[in-house]
Amino acid sequence: MDIAYIPSPSHGVVHLGPIPLRGYAFCIIIGVFVAVWLGNKRWIARGGRPGTVADIAVWAVPFGLVGGRLYHVITDYELYFSDGRDWVDAFKVWQGGLGIWGAIALGAVGAWIGCRRRGIPLPAWADALAPGIVFAQAIGRWGNWFNQELYGKATDVPWALHITSSTDGRVPGYYHPTFLYESLWCVGVGFLVIWADRRFTLGHGRAFALYVAAYCVGRGWIEYMRVDDAHHILGLRLNDWTAMVVFLLAVTYFVVSARLRPGREEVVEPDGDTPDGDAVALDKKADSKADNKADDEADETTDEKSDGKKSDGKKSDGKKPDAKTDTESDEPAQSKESVEPAESEEPAESAESEELVEPEESVEAARGEAESAKKV
């Protein structure tokens, strides 16, 4: 009997001449762009500068890809290092195989490096990027659809996934589309984080912790439905144990952080803008501007007083300026020079008057002697 189902693509790659265009790679790339775009909007809303998220993503994304691939290769090493396998395939990321746990862990190391170089707190950056990351996961899961991988148990539900490939141990048939379940779950987690962040003003990494905890809940039951080969511990798949451990760590961080550092960061980036609606930050910014203005006015007053003291000292100084600096002196110096020559000319005039008086006295004496001679 025919049943409704979700068809699988016949090919996961399309060749544009010699260039292969792989559906898995496209999903990863689109997811990265969505994460950076949304993260940038949220970062600006928190008071950060445009472009900062992309600058740090330059560090986080390569680290995340390496970490995701390492986790997959380590946990599924038999796919690459057992008999009949080629270890070179471990480097073929485009064929699928990225573990989200390793991607987030090592990607956080890259993000920490980028944040440290910019002087930005990593928890604040992670909070801004959290919904974008989980939306990127939702898009990336469709890469598994292109590769016909990571499906669940056989089923006859109307939304069953029709697997047509028989390579690598696949059995054609109808299975639960676990990639679709996880994609939809990630979309729900993304909107949950956005709502909770606005409703409770999450900060200091708690929005990111909420994303991690909520994702782990969904990954637990979705992982239980998968039928692909995996390592088991006490009857549970390895990823189930990983999800439980990470969930407990995320919840612990959320609770402890809320007690130690309630609220949200007032400043997320040096020289960034103030987020809308943050009255406290606005008041602090206004106060700092007023303080800076008062300091500037005080400095100007001090400079004026010091300049006045210097000018008074120059006026009281009796030393005559050099001829070389006469043309460079200011008006007070010129007035001083004009006064000094006038004072110096007075002694010269008195000397001349004394010299004029002496000849007159000698003439009168000569006249007296002549008159006395006539009388004789």
C-alpha positions as CSV (number, residue, x, y, z in Angstrom):
1,M,0.0,0.0,0.0
2,D,1.3,3.4,-0.9
3,I,1.9,5.8,2.0
4,A,2.7,9.4,2.2
5,Y,6.4,10.1,2.9
6,I,9.2,12.6,2.7
7,P,11.3,11.9,-0.4
8,S,15.1,11.8,-0.1
9,P,17.2,13.6,-2.8
10,S,18.7,11.3,-5.3
11,H,22.0,13.1,-5.1
12,G,23.6,15.2,-2.4
13,V,25.9,17.0,-4.7
14,V,25.5,19.0,-7.9
15,H,28.4,19.6,-10.2
16,L,28.8,23.1,-11.7
17,G,31.5,22.2,-14.2
18,P,34.5,20.9,-12.2
19,I,33.1,22.5,-9.0
20,P,31.0,20.3,-6.8
21,L,28.2,22.0,-4.9
22,R,27.3,19.9,-1.9
23,G,24.0,20.2,-0.1
24,Y,25.5,19.4,3.3
25,A,28.1,22.2,2.9
26,F,25.5,24.7,1.8
27,C,23.4,24.0,4.9
28,I,26.4,24.6,7.1
29,I,27.3,27.8,5.4
30,I,23.8,29.2,5.4
31,G,23.5,28.4,9.1
32,V,26.7,30.3,9.9
33,F,25.4,33.3,8.1
34,V,22.1,33.2,9.9
35,A,23.9,32.9,13.3
36,V,26.2,35.8,12.6
37,W,23.4,38.0,11.2
38,L,21.0,37.4,14.2
39,G,23.9,37.6,16.7
40,N,25.0,40.9,15.3
41,K,21.5,42.4,15.7
42,R,21.2,41.2,19.3
43,W,24.7,42.4,20.1
44,I,23.9,45.9,18.9
45,A,20.7,45.9,20.9
46,R,22.8,45.1,24.0
47,G,25.0,48.1,23.4
48,G,27.8,46.5,21.3
49,R,29.3,47.8,18.1
50,P,28.3,46.5,14.6
51,G,30.7,44.0,13.1
52,T,32.0,42.7,16.4
53,V,30.1,39.4,16.2
54,A,31.5,38.7,12.7
55,D,35.1,39.6,13.9
56,I,34.9,37.1,16.7
57,A,33.1,34.5,14.5
58,V,36.3,34.5,12.3
59,W,37.9,32.7,15.3
60,A,34.9,30.7,16.5
61,V,33.8,29.1,13.3
62,P,37.1,27.4,12.2
63,F,37.6,26.2,15.8
64,G,34.0,24.9,15.8
65,L,34.4,23.0,12.6
66,V,37.6,21.4,13.8
67,G,36.0,20.5,17.1
68,G,32.9,19.1,15.6
69,R,34.9,16.9,13.2
70,L,37.3,15.7,16.0
71,Y,34.4,14.7,18.2
72,H,32.8,12.7,15.3
73,V,36.1,11.0,14.3
74,I,36.9,10.1,17.9
75,T,33.5,8.7,18.8
76,D,33.2,6.9,15.4
77,Y,36.8,6.0,14.8
78,E,36.0,2.6,13.3
79,L,34.6,4.4,10.3
80,Y,38.0,5.7,9.4
81,F,40.7,3.5,11.1
82,S,39.3,-0.1,10.9
83,D,40.2,-2.7,8.3
84,G,39.2,-1.7,4.8
85,R,38.8,2.0,5.7
86,D,40.8,4.9,4.5
87,W,41.9,7.3,7.2
88,V,42.1,10.1,4.7
89,D,38.3,10.1,4.8
90,A,38.5,11.6,8.2
91,F,39.3,15.0,6.6
92,K,36.3,14.9,4.2
93,V,34.0,17.1,6.2
94,W,31.7,17.6,3.3
95,Q,30.6,14.0,3.4
96,G,29.0,14.6,6.8
97,G,30.0,14.0,10.3
98,L,30.1,17.0,12.7
99,G,29.5,16.5,16.4
100,I,27.7,19.4,17.9
101,W,29.3,18.8,21.3
102,G,32.8,19.2,19.9
103,A,31.8,22.1,17.7
104,I,30.4,24.1,20.7
105,A,33.3,23.2,23.0
106,L,36.2,24.1,20.7
107,G,34.2,26.9,19.1
108,A,34.0,28.4,22.5
109,V,37.8,28.3,22.7
110,G,38.0,30.2,19.5
111,A,35.4,32.7,20.6
112,W,37.3,33.2,23.9
113,I,40.4,34.1,21.9
114,G,38.5,36.6,19.8
115,C,36.7,38.1,22.8
116,R,40.0,38.5,24.7
117,R,41.6,40.3,21.8
118,R,38.6,42.8,21.7
119,G,38.3,43.2,25.5
120,I,34.8,41.7,25.5
121,P,33.3,39.3,28.1
122,L,32.7,35.9,26.5
123,P,29.4,35.2,28.4
124,A,27.8,38.4,27.0
125,W,28.9,37.5,23.5
126,A,27.6,34.0,23.9
127,D,24.2,35.3,25.1
128,A,23.8,37.4,22.0
129,L,24.7,34.5,19.7
130,A,22.8,31.7,21.4
131,P,19.5,31.9,19.4
132,G,21.5,32.2,16.2
133,I,23.5,29.1,17.0
134,V,20.5,27.0,17.5
135,F,18.8,28.3,14.4
136,A,22.1,27.4,12.5
137,Q,21.8,23.9,13.9
138,A,18.2,23.7,12.6
139,I,19.4,24.6,9.1
140,G,22.5,22.4,9.3
141,R,20.3,19.3,10.1
142,W,18.9,19.5,6.6
143,G,22.4,18.5,5.4
144,N,21.7,15.1,6.8
145,W,18.7,14.9,4.6
146,F,20.9,15.5,1.5
147,N,23.2,12.7,2.7
148,Q,20.4,10.3,3.7
149,E,21.8,9.8,7.2
150,L,20.8,10.1,10.8
151,Y,17.3,8.7,10.5
152,G,15.3,6.9,13.1
153,K,13.4,3.6,13.4
154,A,11.2,2.2,10.6
155,T,7.7,3.7,10.6
156,D,4.6,4.1,8.5
157,V,3.7,7.6,9.7
158,P,2.6,10.0,6.9
159,W,5.8,12.0,7.4
160,A,8.1,9.0,7.2
161,L,11.5,9.6,5.4
162,H,12.0,7.4,2.3
163,I,15.6,6.2,2.2
164,T,16.7,5.0,-1.2
165,S,20.5,4.6,-0.8
166,S,22.0,1.2,0.1
167,T,25.6,2.3,0.6
168,D,27.4,2.1,4.0
169,G,25.0,-0.4,5.4
170,R,21.8,1.5,4.6
171,V,18.6,-0.4,4.0
172,P,16.0,1.3,1.8
173,G,12.7,1.9,3.4
174,Y,10.6,4.3,5.5
175,Y,12.0,5.7,8.7
176,H,11.4,8.4,11.3
177,P,13.0,11.7,10.0
178,T,15.0,12.4,13.1
179,F,16.9,15.1,11.3
180,L,13.5,16.9,10.9
181,Y,12.5,16.3,14.5
182,E,15.8,17.9,15.7
183,S,15.5,20.8,13.2
184,L,12.0,21.7,14.5
185,W,13.2,21.3,18.1
186,C,16.0,23.7,17.5
187,V,13.7,26.3,16.0
188,G,11.5,26.0,19.1
189,V,14.6,26.4,21.4
190,G,15.7,29.5,19.5
191,F,12.3,31.2,20.1
192,L,12.3,30.1,23.7
193,V,15.7,31.7,24.3
194,I,14.6,34.9,22.6
195,W,11.4,35.1,24.7
196,A,13.1,34.2,28.0
197,D,15.9,36.7,27.3
198,R,13.4,39.5,26.8
199,R,11.1,38.5,29.6
200,F,13.7,37.9,32.3
201,T,16.6,40.0,31.1
202,L,19.1,37.2,31.1
203,G,22.8,38.0,31.2
204,H,26.2,36.8,32.2
205,G,25.9,33.6,30.0
206,R,22.5,32.5,31.2
207,A,20.8,32.8,27.8
208,F,23.4,30.6,26.4
209,A,23.0,28.1,29.3
210,L,19.3,28.0,28.6
211,Y,19.9,27.2,25.0
212,V,22.3,24.4,25.9
213,A,19.9,22.9,28.5
214,A,16.9,23.0,26.3
215,Y,18.7,21.6,23.3
216,C,20.0,18.7,25.5
217,V,16.4,17.8,26.5
218,G,15.4,17.4,22.8
219,R,18.6,15.7,21.8
220,G,18.1,13.0,24.5
221,W,14.8,11.7,23.1
222,I,15.7,12.2,19.5
223,E,19.0,10.3,19.9
224,Y,17.0,7.4,21.5
225,M,15.1,7.0,18.2
226,R,18.1,6.8,15.9
227,V,19.2,3.5,14.5
228,D,22.7,4.3,13.1
229,D,25.7,2.7,14.7
230,A,26.9,4.2,17.9
231,H,28.8,3.3,21.1
232,H,26.5,2.2,24.0
233,I,27.2,2.6,27.7
234,L,24.8,0.7,30.1
235,G,22.3,0.3,27.3
236,L,22.3,4.0,26.3
237,R,23.9,5.7,23.3
238,L,27.0,7.7,24.0
239,N,25.3,10.9,22.9
240,D,22.5,10.3,25.4
241,W,25.0,10.3,28.2
242,T,26.7,13.3,26.8
243,A,23.4,15.2,26.6
244,M,22.6,14.3,30.3
245,V,26.0,15.5,31.6
246,V,25.9,18.7,29.5
247,F,22.3,19.4,30.7
248,L,23.3,19.2,34.3
249,L,26.3,21.4,33.8
250,A,24.2,24.0,32.0
251,V,21.5,24.0,34.7
252,T,24.1,24.3,37.4
253,Y,25.7,27.3,35.7
254,F,22.3,29.0,35.2
255,V,21.4,28.7,38.9
256,V,24.8,29.7,40.3
257,S,25.2,32.6,37.9
258,A,21.8,33.9,38.7
259,R,22.7,34.0,42.4
260,L,26.2,35.4,42.1
261,R,25.6,37.8,39.2
262,P,21.9,38.7,38.8
263,G,20.7,41.0,36.0
264,R,22.5,41.7,32.8
265,E,25.8,43.4,31.9
266,E,25.5,47.2,31.7
267,V,28.4,47.5,29.3
268,V,29.2,44.7,26.9
269,E,31.9,46.4,24.8
270,P,34.3,49.3,25.3
271,D,33.2,52.4,23.3
272,G,29.9,50.7,22.4
273,D,26.5,52.3,22.2
274,T,24.1,52.2,25.1
275,P,21.2,49.7,24.7
276,D,17.7,51.2,24.2
277,G,15.7,51.4,27.4
278,D,18.6,51.0,29.8
279,A,18.0,54.0,32.0
280,V,20.8,53.2,34.4
281,A,23.4,53.1,31.6
282,L,22.1,56.3,30.2
283,D,22.3,58.1,33.6
284,K,25.9,56.8,34.0
285,K,26.8,58.0,30.6
286,A,25.3,61.4,31.2
287,D,27.1,61.7,34.6
288,S,30.4,60.8,33.0
289,K,29.9,63.4,30.4
290,A,29.1,66.0,33.0
291,D,32.2,65.1,35.0
292,N,34.4,65.3,32.0
293,K,33.0,68.8,31.2
294,A,33.6,70.0,34.7
295,D,37.1,68.6,34.6
296,D,37.7,70.5,31.3
297,E,36.4,73.7,32.8
298,A,38.6,73.4,35.8
299,D,41.6,72.7,33.7
300,E,40.9,75.8,31.6
301,T,40.6,78.0,34.7
302,T,43.9,76.6,36.0
303,D,45.6,77.4,32.7
304,E,44.3,80.9,32.7
305,K,45.5,81.6,36.2
306,S,48.9,80.2,35.4
307,D,49.1,82.3,32.3
308,G,48.2,85.4,34.4
309,K,50.9,84.7,36.8
310,K,53.5,84.4,34.1
311,S,52.5,87.7,32.5
312,D,52.7,89.5,35.9
313,G,56.1,88.0,36.4
314,K,57.3,89.4,33.0
315,K,56.0,92.9,33.8
316,S,57.8,93.0,37.2
317,D,61.1,91.8,35.6
318,G,63.4,94.8,34.9
319,K,65.6,93.0,32.4
320,K,65.6,94.5,28.9
321,P,64.7,92.0,26.2
322,D,67.2,91.1,23.6
323,A,67.1,92.8,20.2
324,K,66.5,89.4,18.5
325,T,63.2,88.9,20.4
326,D,61.8,92.4,20.0
327,T,59.8,91.6,16.9
328,E,58.4,88.4,18.6
329,S,57.3,90.0,21.8
330,D,53.6,90.8,22.5
331,E,52.0,94.1,23.2
332,P,52.8,94.3,27.0
333,A,56.5,93.7,26.1
334,Q,56.4,96.5,23.5
335,S,54.8,99.0,25.9
336,K,57.5,98.1,28.5
337,E,60.2,98.8,25.9
338,S,58.7,102.1,25.0
339,V,58.7,103.2,28.6
340,E,62.3,102.2,29.4
341,P,63.9,104.4,26.7
342,A,62.0,107.4,27.9
343,E,63.3,106.9,31.4
344,S,66.8,106.4,30.2
345,E,66.8,109.7,28.2
346,E,66.2,111.9,31.3
347,P,69.8,111.6,32.7
348,A,71.2,112.4,29.3
349,E,69.1,115.6,29.0
350,S,70.3,116.8,32.5
351,A,73.9,116.2,31.5
352,E,73.5,118.4,28.4
353,S,71.9,121.2,30.5
354,E,74.9,121.1,32.9
355,E,77.3,121.4,29.9
356,L,75.4,124.4,28.6
357,V,75.5,126.2,32.0
358,E,79.3,126.0,32.3
359,P,80.1,128.1,29.1
360,E,77.6,130.9,30.2
361,E,79.4,131.3,33.6
362,S,82.8,131.6,31.8
363,V,81.5,134.3,29.4
364,E,80.2,136.4,32.3
365,A,83.5,136.2,34.1
366,A,85.4,137.4,31.0
367,R,83.0,140.3,30.6
368,G,83.7,141.4,34.3
369,E,87.4,141.3,33.8
370,A,87.1,143.5,30.6
371,E,85.0,146.2,32.4
372,S,87.5,146.4,35.3
373,A,90.4,146.9,32.8
374,K,88.5,149.8,31.1
375,K,88.1,151.6,34.5
376,V,91.8,151.4,35.2
